[in-house]
């Protein structure tokens, strides 16, 4: 949801799969000068699909066919990092740490197990380095968006 970080021009989507939300975000920010969306996907066939769709639609997308651990901070800094159905929140924050630590806002779509995931991520969050806010999802009435920011 670009409206959660309206100033964001540089996005990265971890574990992009079939392109949601990465390709959708690229469609929404395509008209914004200087915008780009980097998609990180380790499966070759999925990465090829993402490249083909982005090229055909003329989207400001760059696909990285590699594991998230290898991607690290990528070609950052980024304004926002997203992921959907990739990993539990405690692992997800770990994957996104190199990007979050450079100032990006994390937007992570989560489902019905959110309370358990927040409890499991307490060690990651309680260290005081990150703050998590839970917001409503527009696309799924049972889902939530966890917005994670690094505390200055």
Steps between C-alpha positions, in 0.01 A plus 500: 500500500695799374271734698661370822830653387388759242847648455654161411653476153745212546337172599626145547277194527653191662392155382296647215356171375234578238535875560265593780545759635815597305354523148186668633709765676700549179174569315396754764831691506589470129392857418704645788831639371800310634301209636630143493399166646757226554363146518702230675407143399723194531301269270617540140165439332324750724775759445469452121122547526545821703748636242266418211196665662697811602650537153168447321325752726787750488537507877795651692608158629833323545491130587768338714504122454674422829442405859412781741810425710718562193303814403567660841445876468485467120539824310364704788425707680131433445202692630283192559538123526207261458437128529190284494474134602877472526580415862385556858557857622805418715684351198362763263645785705833316493487472120406868466748625762769619252230704322318623812831607655557735206172681564233305311151451639391135507146415389424135565159344430401254770196282561307346788811387693622856550480498881713185518747645249529826697561300818769293327661820367512659844874429533567676170272793584569535874863577440372847421651518152166461321143612551201308361159652436205285396276650231189373324533334161282632219531177300417247774257568786677235711847624409712772650797703384789509745695822447852464635735795541843535650498712814752785471 
